[in-house]
Amino acid sequence: MHDEFESFGTGANPYADGRMDDDDSARALLALRQVLNRLRIDFTPPFRDFRTFRQFWISEGAANSYQARRDMLSRLIDHIHEQLVELELATFESTLSDPISPRGRTGWPRVDEKLAELRRHFSQARSEQDFRNIGNDCVIVLECLSATVYNSDRHLREGESEPPAGNTKQRLERYVEVELAGAANAELRKLARATIEFAQAVKHRGTGYRRDAGVAADSVIQLANIMRRISPDIMQHMAAGTTMPW
């Protein structure tokens, strides 16, 4: 649209070489405004089509200068180019981790539900408050994950009191200790614990940035999939030689 209006404003014949005419320019400009509105980019140009664009540049004293018309369009549109580039770059940063499993889920319904909410909220996040709320989503996923994997019959040691449901860190770390016991699993235990620590820390952060929120969300997704792969259910499937459903 920028190119079309600039060409029209600098002497190009709008009816030549497949270029837009007045009606085309009105429809295309309206479509552009609707798309930008969906992207939350404000754009209210002082013209509706080529004809009203000509009236505008005359009223602004640019009747005898092509460069003045180019500058006029740049002032109206250049900031939109910049915002669109930022949105495009953000799409690369907004993609969260995916599990290597072809099913793309853990198989734990409540955990998968919370992970789906986390992904949806991150994809829609725009403001600092939105990204700060991703930390709350991470905490909810951790609580749900803790409630799913922790089993007092298997993970509570003799003489201990069962940790409260809100103590996700203690519950998840005990799950890791039991299910990844032995020297051979030392590095994997270290990875799981580091992921737990980072995911827990996000709720104490005072600011909301896309990078931090994305890394925290990736960490929680990674942790959920690590927990699933080390679960006793998988060990039973491996021992039985059956296909695992995740």
SERO-4910 file (N, C-alpha, C, O; in steps of 0.05 Angstrom, whole numbers):
BEGIN
 pado doro    nc1    nc2    nc3   cac1   cac2   cac3    cc1    cc2    cc3    oc1    oc2    oc3
  Met    A     17    -24      0      0      0      0     17     25      0     11     45    -14
  His    A     39     24     16     57     47     16     68     52    -13     68     75    -22
  Asp    A     76     31    -26     87     34    -53     66     44    -72     72     61    -89
  Glu    A     42     34    -70     21     42    -89     14     72    -86     11     86   -105
  Phe    A     11     81    -61      4    109    -56     28    127    -64     24    150    -73
  Glu    A     52    118    -59     75    134    -66     77    136    -96     83    158   -107
  Ser    A     72    114   -110     73    115   -140     52    134   -151     57    150   -169
  Phe    A     28    132   -139      7    150   -148     14    179   -142      9    197   -159
  Gly    A     25    185   -119     32    212   -111     55    224   -126     60    248   -124
  Thr    A     70    207   -140     94    217   -154     91    214   -185    111    211   -199
  Gly    A     66    214   -194     61    216   -223     55    191   -237     51    192   -262
  Ala    A     54    168   -224     49    143   -238     20    142   -247      2    152   -232
  Asn    A     15    130   -270    -13    127   -279    -25    104   -264    -16     81   -267
  Pro    A    -46    108   -248    -58     87   -232    -71     65   -248    -77     44   -238
  Tyr    A    -76     71   -274    -90     51   -291    -70     35   -309    -79     18   -324
  Ala    A    -45     41   -306    -25     28   -324    -10      6   -308     -8      7   -284
  Asp    A      0    -13   -323     17    -34   -312      5    -49   -289     19    -57   -270
  Gly    A    -21    -53   -290    -35    -68   -269    -37    -54   -243    -44    -67   -223
  Arg    A    -33    -28   -241    -34    -14   -216    -64     -9   -208    -82    -13   -224
  Met    A    -67     -2   -183    -94      2   -172   -107     27   -185    -94     46   -192
  Asp    A   -134     26   -186   -149     50   -192   -161     60   -166   -155     50   -145
  Asp    A   -178     81   -167   -189     93   -143   -204     73   -126   -201     72   -102
  Asp    A   -221     57   -139   -237     37   -124   -220     16   -111   -224      8    -88
  Asp    A   -199      7   -126   -181    -13   -115   -166     -1    -91   -163    -15    -70
  Ser    A   -158     24    -93   -143     36    -71   -160     38    -46   -150     35    -24
  Ala    A   -186     44    -49   -204     46    -26   -207     19    -12   -206     18     12
  Arg    A   -211     -2    -28   -215    -29    -17   -189    -38     -3   -190    -49     19
  Ala    A   -167    -34    -16   -141    -43     -5   -134    -28     21   -124    -40     40
  Leu    A   -139     -2     21   -133     14     45   -151      6     68   -141      4     91
  Leu    A   -176      0     63   -194    -10     84   -185    -37     94   -185    -41    119
  Ala    A   -176    -55     76   -166    -81     85   -142    -78    102   -139    -92    123
  Leu    A   -124    -60     94   -100    -55    110   -107    -46    138    -95    -56    158
  Arg    A   -125    -27    140   -133    -17    167   -145    -39    184   -140    -40    208
  Gln    A   -161    -57    172   -173    -79    187   -152    -98    197   -153   -107    220
  Val    A   -132   -105    180   -111   -123    189    -94   -110    211    -88   -124    231
  Leu    A    -87    -85    208    -72    -72    229    -87    -70    255    -76    -71    277
  Asn    A   -113    -66    253   -130    -65    277   -129    -91    292   -128    -92    317
  Arg    A   -129   -114    277   -127   -140    290   -100   -143    304    -98   -157    324
  Leu    A    -79   -130    293    -52   -132    305    -48   -110    326    -26   -108    336
  Arg    A    -69    -96    332    -68    -74    352    -49    -52    345    -35    -40    362
  Ile    A    -48    -46    319    -32    -24    309    -52     -2    299    -68     -7    281
  Asp    A    -50     21    311    -68     42    303    -59     55    277    -36     63    274
  Phe    A    -78     58    258    -72     71    233    -98     84    223   -116     70    214
  Thr    A    -99    110    224   -123    125    215   -113    147    196   -110    170    204
  Pro    A   -109    140    170    -98    159    151   -119    181    145   -143    175    147
  Pro    A   -110    205    138   -129    227    132   -140    226    103   -147    246     92
  Phe    A   -141    202     92   -152    198     65   -163    170     63   -155    152     78
  Arg    A   -181    165     43   -194    139     40   -185    124     15   -189    100     13
  Asp    A   -174    139     -5   -167    128    -31   -149    147    -45   -140    167    -33
  Phe    A   -143    142    -71   -125    159    -86   -137    187    -88   -122    207    -85
  Arg    A   -163    189    -93   -175    215    -98   -173    233    -73   -165    257    -75
  Thr    A   -179    222    -50   -178    238    -25   -149    242    -16   -143    261     -2
  Phe    A   -130    224    -25   -102    228    -20    -92    253    -35    -77    269    -24
  Arg    A   -101    256    -60    -94    280    -75   -105    305    -62    -90    325    -60
  Gln    A   -129    304    -53   -141    327    -39   -125    334    -14   -121    357     -7
  Phe    A   -115    313      0   -100    317     24    -73    331     19    -66    350     32
  Trp    A    -58    320     -2    -32    332     -6    -34    361    -16    -16    377    -11
  Ile    A    -56    367    -31    -60    395    -40    -65    413    -16    -54    435    -14
  Ser    A    -82    403      3    -88    419     27    -64    423     44    -62    443     60
  Glu    A    -44    405     43    -20    406     59      3    421     45     25    422     55
  Gly    A     -3    433     21     17    449      8     37    432     -8     59    442    -13
  Ala    A     31    408    -15     50    391    -29     42    387    -59     50    367    -71
  Ala    A     27    406    -69     18    404    -97     40    404   -117     37    392   -139
  Asn    A     63    416   -111     84    419   -131    110    404   -123    131    411   -133
  Ser    A    107    385   -105    132    371    -97    127    341    -92    112    333    -74
  Tyr    A    139    325   -109    138    296   -105    151    288    -79    140    271    -64
  Gln    A    173    301    -72    188    294    -48    171    300    -23    171    285     -4
  Ala    A    156    322    -24    139    328     -1    118    307      3    111    301     26
  Arg    A    108    295    -19     88    274    -17    100    248     -6     88    234     10
  Arg    A    125    242    -15    139    219     -4    143    223     26    138    204     42
  Asp    A    152    247     34    157    252     63    131    250     79    130    240    101
  Met    A    109    259     67     83    258     80     75    229     85     66    223    107
  Leu    A     78    211     66     72    183     69     90    170     90     82    154    106
  Ser    A    116    178     89    135    166    108    127    173    137    128    156    154
  Arg    A    118    198    141    110    205    168     85    190    177     82    184    201
  Leu    A     68    183    158     43    168    165     48    138    168     34    125    183
  Ile    A     68    127    153     69     98    150     95     85    161     94     62    168
  Asp    A    117    100    162    142     88    170    140     74    198    152     52    201
  His    A    126     85    217    124     73    243    110     46    242    114     28    258
  Ile    A     92     43    222     78     17    218     97     -4    208     97    -27    217
  His    A    115      4    189    135    -15    180    151    -25    205    157    -49    207
  Glu    A    159     -7    222    176    -15    245    160    -33    264    172    -53    274
  Gln    A    135    -27    269    119    -44    287    115    -72    275    115    -92    289
  Leu    A    111    -74    249    107   -100    235    133   -116    237    132   -141    240
  Val    A    156   -103    234    181   -118    236    184   -129    265    192   -152    268
  Glu    A    178   -112    284    180   -121    312    161   -145    318    169   -164    332
  Leu    A    137   -144    306    119   -167    310    129   -192    296    127   -214    307
  Glu    A    141   -189    273    152   -212    259    175   -224    275    177   -249    277
  Leu    A    193   -207    285    215   -217    302    204   -231    327    215   -251    336
  Ala    A    182   -220    338    171   -232    362    160   -259    357    159   -276    375
  Thr    A    151   -265    332    140   -292    327    162   -313    330    156   -336    337
  Phe    A    187   -306    323    209   -325    327    214   -329    356    221   -351    364
  Glu    A    211   -308    372    217   -310    401    194   -323    416    198   -333    438
  Ser    A    169   -321    405    146   -330    420    140   -360    418    123   -370    432
  Thr    A    155   -374    401    151   -403    399    163   -417    423    187   -414    428
  Leu    A    146   -432    437    156   -446    460    165   -474    453    159   -484    431
  Ser    A    179   -487    471    190   -513    466    168   -534    461    147   -532    473
  Asp    A    174   -552    443    156   -574    438    170   -600    446    195   -603    442
  Pro    A    156   -619    458    168   -645    464    175   -660    439    163   -656    418
  Ile    A    194   -678    442    203   -693    418    182   -715    411    182   -725    389
  Ser    A    165   -721    431    144   -741    426    126   -732    403    118   -708    403
  Pro    A    120   -749    384    103   -741    361     75   -733    370     61   -720    355
  Arg    A     66   -742    393     39   -735    402     38   -707    414     16   -696    416
  Gly    A     60   -696    422     61   -668    431     47   -664    458     38   -642    463
  Arg    A     44   -685    474     31   -682    500     43   -701    519     57   -720    511
  Thr    A     37   -698    545     48   -716    565     31   -740    570     41   -761    578
  Gly    A      5   -738    564    -13   -760    570    -26   -757    597    -43   -772    605
  Trp    A    -17   -737    613    -30   -730    638    -50   -708    632    -42   -685    628
  Pro    A    -76   -714    632    -96   -695    622    -95   -668    636    -96   -647    622
  Arg    A    -93   -666    662    -94   -641    676    -68   -625    670    -69   -600    667
  Val    A    -46   -638    669    -21   -625    662    -22   -614    634    -14   -591    629
  Asp    A    -32   -631    615    -34   -622    587    -52   -598    584    -48   -580    568
  Glu    A    -74   -598    600    -93   -575    599    -79   -549    608    -82   -529    595
  Lys    A    -64   -551    630    -50   -527    640    -28   -518    621    -23   -494    617
  Leu    A    -14   -537    608      7   -530    589     -5   -516    564      6   -498    553
  Ala    A    -29   -526    556    -42   -513    533    -50   -484    540    -48   -467    523
  Glu    A    -59   -480    565    -66   -453    573    -41   -435    574    -42   -412    566
  Leu    A    -19   -446    583      6   -431    584     14   -423    556     22   -400    551
  Arg    A     13   -441    536     20   -435    509      1   -414    497     10   -395    484
  Arg    A    -24   -416    502    -44   -397    492    -39   -369    503    -39   -349    488
  His    A    -35   -368    529    -30   -341    542     -4   -329    532     -3   -304    528
  Phe    A     16   -345    527     42   -334    518     39   -323    489     49   -302    483
  Ser    A     24   -338    473     20   -329    445      5   -303    443      7   -288    424
  Gln    A    -12   -298    464    -28   -274    464    -16   -251    479    -26   -228    479
  Ala    A      6   -256    493     18   -236    511     30   -213    495     43   -217    475
  Arg    A     25   -188    504     35   -165    491     48   -145    511     69   -134    506
  Ser    A     35   -142    534     44   -122    553     62   -134    574     65   -158    577
  Glu    A     75   -116    590     91   -125    612     75   -142    632     84   -162    642
  Gln    A     50   -133    637     33   -148    655     26   -176    644     25   -195    659
  Asp    A     22   -177    618     17   -203    605     40   -223    610     35   -246    617
  Phe    A     64   -213    606     87   -230    610     92   -237    639    102   -259    646
  Arg    A     86   -218    657     88   -224    685     68   -247    693     74   -264    710
  Asn    A     45   -246    681     25   -267    686     33   -295    677     23   -315    686
  Ile    A     52   -296    657     62   -322    648     75   -336    672     74   -360    674
  Gly    A     88   -321    690     99   -333    714     78   -346    731     83   -368    742
  Asn    A     54   -334    733     32   -347    748     24   -373    735     18   -393    748
  Asp    A     23   -372    708     16   -397    693     36   -419    698     29   -442    701
  Cys    A     62   -411    699     83   -431    705     79   -443    732     83   -468    735
  Val    A     72   -427    752     68   -437    779     44   -457    779     45   -478    792
  Ile    A     23   -450    765      0   -468    763      7   -495    751     -1   -516    760
  Val    A     24   -494    729     32   -519    717     49   -535    737     45   -560    739
  Leu    A     67   -523    752     83   -537    771     66   -549    793     72   -572    801
  Glu    A     46   -535    802     29   -546    823     13   -570    812     10   -591    826
  Cys    A      4   -568    788    -11   -591    776      8   -614    771      1   -637    775
  Leu    A     32   -608    762     52   -629    757     59   -643    783     62   -668    784
  Ser    A     63   -628    804     70   -639    830     48   -657    840     53   -679    850
  Ala    A     23   -648    838      0   -665    847     -2   -690    830    -12   -710    841
  Thr    A      7   -690    806      4   -713    788     26   -734    794     20   -758    795
  Val    A     51   -725    797     73   -744    799     79   -754    827     88   -776    831
  Tyr    A     73   -737    847     80   -744    874     61   -764    885     36   -761    885
  Asn    A     72   -786    896     56   -808    908     68   -814    935     90   -824    937
  Ser    A     53   -808    956     65   -811    983     73   -840    989     92   -844   1003
  Asp    A     58   -859    978     65   -887    983     93   -894    971    107   -911    981
  Arg    A    100   -880    950    125   -886    936    147   -866    943    171   -874    945
  His    A    140   -841    948    160   -820    950    164   -809    979    183   -794    984
  Leu    A    147   -816    997    150   -806   1025    167   -826   1041    161   -850   1041
  Arg    A    188   -815   1053    206   -833   1069    194   -837   1097    179   -822   1107
  Glu    A    203   -859   1108    193   -867   1135    200   -846   1155    223   -836   1156
  Gly    A    181   -838   1171    185   -818   1192    181   -790   1183    182   -771   1200
  Glu    A    177   -785   1157    173   -758   1147    144   -751   1147    126   -768   1146
  Ser    A    139   -725   1148    112   -714   1144    108   -708   1115    126   -698   1102
  Glu    A     84   -714   1105     80   -708   1076     80   -678   1071     66   -663   1085
  Pro    A     96   -669   1051     97   -641   1045     70   -631   1035     56   -645   1021
  Pro    A     62   -607   1043     36   -596   1033     35   -594   1003     56   -593    990
  Ala    A     11   -593    992      8   -592    963     21   -568    951     31   -568    928
  Gly    A     22   -546    966     35   -522    955     65   -522    954     77   -505    942
  Asn    A     77   -542    967    106   -544    968    115   -560    943    125   -583    946
  Thr    A    112   -548    920    117   -563    895    147   -570    892    154   -591    882
  Lys    A    164   -552    901    193   -557    898    201   -582    913    215   -599    902
  Gln    A    193   -585    938    200   -609    954    189   -634    942    202   -655    941
  Arg    A    164   -632    933    151   -656    921    165   -665    895    170   -688    891
  Leu    A    170   -645    878    182   -652    852    211   -662    856    219   -681    842
  Glu    A    226   -650    874    253   -659    879    253   -687    890    271   -703    883
  Arg    A    234   -694    907    233   -721    918    226   -741    896    237   -763    895
  Tyr    A    208   -733    878    201   -750    855    227   -756    839    231   -779    831
  Val    A    243   -735    834    267   -739    818    287   -757    833    299   -775    821
  Glu    A    290   -753    859    308   -770    875    301   -799    874    319   -816    871
  Val    A    275   -805    875    267   -833    876    268   -845    848    278   -868    845
  Glu    A    257   -831    828    255   -843    801    281   -842    786    284   -856    765
  Leu    A    300   -825    795    326   -824    782    348   -830    801    369   -817    802
  Ala    A    344   -850    817    364   -858    837    389   -870    823    388   -880    801
  Gly    A    412   -868    837    436   -881    827    455   -861    814    448   -840    805
  Ala    A    481   -869    815    502   -852    804    499   -846    775    507   -825    765
  Ala    A    489   -866    760    486   -863    731    467   -840    723    468   -830    701
  Asn    A    449   -833    741    429   -813    735    436   -785    748    419   -768    749
  Ala    A    460   -782    757    468   -758    771    464   -733    754    453   -713    764
  Glu    A    473   -733    729    471   -710    712    441   -704    706    434   -680    704
  Leu    A    425   -724    702    397   -720    696    383   -708    721    365   -691    718
  Arg    A    390   -717    744    379   -706    769    386   -676    771    370   -659    778
  Lys    A    411   -670    764    420   -642    765    404   -625    745    396   -603    752
  Leu    A    399   -635    721    384   -620    701    356   -616    711    345   -593    709
  Ala    A    343   -636    722    315   -634    731    314   -614    754    295   -598    755
  Arg    A    333   -615    773    332   -597    796    336   -568    787    323   -549    797
  Ala    A    355   -564    768    360   -536    758    335   -525    744    329   -502    747
  Thr    A    321   -542    730    296   -534    717    275   -527    737    261   -507    734
  Ile    A    273   -543    758    254   -537    780    260   -510    793    243   -494    797
  Glu    A    286   -505    798    295   -481    811    287   -456    794    277   -437    805
  Phe    A    293   -458    768    288   -434    751    258   -430    749    249   -407    750
  Ala    A    243   -451    744    214   -448    741    201   -437    766    182   -421    765
  Gln    A    211   -445    790    201   -434    815    208   -405    818    192   -389    828
  Ala    A    232   -397    810    242   -370    814    227   -349    798    226   -326    806
  Val    A    214   -357    776    201   -337    759    178   -323    774    173   -300    768
  Lys    A    166   -336    793    143   -323    807    153   -300    825    136   -284    834
  His    A    179   -299    830    189   -278    848    200   -254    832    210   -235    843
  Arg    A    200   -256    805    211   -235    789    191   -211    789    167   -215    787
  Gly    A    202   -187    790    186   -163    792    177   -151    766    160   -134    765
  Thr    A    190   -159    743    184   -147    718    176   -169    698    182   -192    701
  Gly    A    162   -161    677    153   -180    657    164   -174    630    157   -154    617
  Tyr    A    182   -191    621    194   -188    595    190   -214    578    189   -236    589
  Arg    A    188   -210    552    183   -233    535    204   -255    538    198   -278    539
  Arg    A    230   -246    538    251   -266    540    249   -282    565    250   -307    564
  Asp    A    247   -269    589    246   -284    614    221   -301    615    223   -324    625
  Ala    A    199   -291    607    174   -306    607    176   -331    589    167   -352    596
  Gly    A    188   -327    565    191   -349    547    210   -371    557    204   -394    554
  Val    A    232   -362    569    251   -382    580    238   -397    604    241   -421    606
  Ala    A    223   -383    620    209   -396    643    189   -416    633    187   -438    643
  Ala    A    173   -408    613    153   -426    601    166   -450    588    157   -473    592
  Asp    A    188   -445    573    203   -468    561    213   -487    583    212   -511    579
  Ser    A    222   -476    605    233   -492    627    211   -510    639    216   -533    645
  Val    A    187   -498    643    165   -514    654    157   -536    635    151   -558    644
  Ile    A    155   -529    609    148   -550    590    169   -572    589    162   -595    588
  Gln    A    194   -564    590    216   -583    590    214   -601    615    217   -626    614
  Leu    A    208   -589    638    206   -604    663    184   -624    662    187   -647    670
  Ala    A    161   -615    651    138   -634    650    145   -658    633    137   -680    640
  Asn    A    159   -654    611    166   -676    593    188   -694    605    189   -718    601
  Ile    A    207   -681    620    227   -697    635    213   -715    655    219   -739    657
  Met    A    194   -704    670    180   -719    691    164   -742    678    163   -764    690
  Arg    A    153   -737    655    138   -758    642    156   -781    633    149   -804    635
  Arg    A    180   -774    623    197   -795    612    210   -812    634    218   -834    630
  Ile    A    211   -801    658    223   -817    680    202   -829    698    208   -840    719
  Ser    A    177   -827    690    155   -837    707    156   -868    708    164   -881    689
  Pro    A    146   -879    730    145   -908    733    128   -921    711    134   -944    703
  Asp    A    108   -907    701     91   -919    679    108   -925    655    104   -946    642
  Ile    A    127   -908    648    143   -913    624    162   -937    629    166   -953    612
  Met    A    172   -938    654    189   -961    660    174   -987    657    185  -1007    648
  Gln    A    149   -987    665    132  -1011    662    128  -1019    633    129  -1042    626
  His    A    123   -998    616    120  -1003    588    146  -1014    575    145  -1032    559
  Met    A    168  -1003    583    194  -1013    573    199  -1042    581    208  -1058    565
  Ala    A    193  -1048    606    197  -1075    616    179  -1095    601    187  -1118    596
  Ala    A    155  -1086    594    136  -1104    581    140  -1104    551    128  -1121    537
  Gly    A    156  -1086    540    161  -1085    512    137  -1074    496    135  -1080    472
  Thr    A    120  -1059    509     96  -1048    495    101  -1019    485    120  -1006    495
  Thr    A     85  -1010    467     88   -983    456     78   -963    476     57   -966    488
  Met    A     94   -942    480     86   -921    499     67   -901    485     72   -894    462
  Pro    A     46   -892    499     26   -874    486     34   -845    486     16   -828    482
  Trp    A     60   -838    491     67   -810    491     94   -806    477    104   -783    475
***
